[in-house]
Amino acid sequence: MKLSDAARVVITTFDAAGTPTASSEWVVEVDRDVVGFWTPHITPWLARLELTDVVTVQAASGSGQGLREEPVLEGRAQLVTEGDQLAAVRQLTHAKYGFGAQLADIVDRAWEWGSTRTPEGAIVIHVVG
């Protein structure tokens, strides 16, 4: 299965001690060997990618559980906060996930009314093996 065909992916980042932090995210195909996901709130990703861009990524079920039959792949992650690539990942996410992506937009706007601005972005992962 192609990563972009999965309902979700599990993405793992690593801190300075090598401790993993995993999260389940939507996934879209950006290009050959490149996947991405749109997020309405980049703040956690700034910290997670600050030390290194090395991540692991694995196809996951809709509930976010890694699929045992699918390999864990290594990739290089890049945070994109403006431009054509952000627009493309956002549009692809909304096309693939429909109401779920619209709901994420609504929840983010509600969050911003009661708090500080939460800038959107895309995490683009170049799969290397």
N, C-alpha and C positions, 0 to 999 in steps of 0.2 A: 504494500500500500504506500502511496505517496504521502508524505507528511501533510500536505495540503488537503488530502481527501479525508483525513481524520476529523472527527467532531471537535476535538481539542488536542492540545499538546501539553506535555509536562516539560517545563523549562527549569533547569537548575543552574543557579549562579553560585559562585564560590567566594568566600571572604578571604582575608589575608592568611588565616590559619587553615584554609582549605575546607572549612565547614560549609556544607551545601545548604542552599535555600531553594526549595522547589515551589513552583506555582503552576496551576493549570490555566491555560489561556486559549482563546479562540485562535484559529490559524487560517491564513490565506496564502496562496501562492503568489509571490511577487515576480519571480523569474525562475529560470532553471537553477535548481539547487539553492534557491533563496525563498524563505518563507517569512511571514511577518504577522504581527497582530497590532491592532489599534487599541489604545488605552486612553480613556478620557482623563486620566490622572497619572502623570509621569513621575511624581515625586518619589514613590518607592523605587522606581527603576533607576533614578539618578544615583541613589545610594548603592543599589545592587550591582550596577555596571561601572561604578567609579574606579574600582581597583583593577578589574580585568574584563575584557570583552569575551573571554572564553566561557561558553555555556554548553550544557548538554540538552538535547531535545529528543523527546520520544512521543510518538503518536499515542493519544489517549482516548478513552471513551467519553461520551457526553457528560458523564459524572466526574471526569477528570482523573480517572485511574489510568496509569500507564498500561498499555496493552502488551502483555508478556510476549506475544508472538512478534512484536515489532522491535527492531533494534534501537538502542540508545546511541544517538549520533552526536558528534561534537560539532560545534559551530562557533562563529564569531558574531556577536550581537552588536548592533549599532542603534543608538537612540536617534530618531529623526523627529524634529519638532516643527519643521516648516518645509514648504516646497512641494513639488510634484509627487515625490515618493510618499510623503505623508498623506496627501490627497488621494493617491491611488490605493494605499492600504486601507484608509478609512472607507472609501467607496466600496472596495472589495469586501470588507468586513460587513458593511451594511447590506450589501447584496446577498452575501452568504447567510448571515444570521438574522436578517430582517428585524422583526419586532424586538428581539433581544438586544440588538445594537441600539435601536431607538430608545429602548428603556434605559440602557446605560447612559445615553445622552441626557435623558430626563432626570435620572438620579444624580448625575454630575451637576446639572444646573441647580437642582434643589440644594445640593451640598454647598455650592458656591454662594447661594443666597444667605446661608447661615454662617459662612466661614470665609476663608480666603479663596482667591482664584486657584483653580486646579488645572494647569495647562495640559492640553492633550498632546499625544505623540504617537509614534509607532516604533515598535521594536522590530528591526529587520535583522534576520539571522541568515548568514551565509553558511550553509552546511558544508563542512569540509570532510566529513567521514564518520 
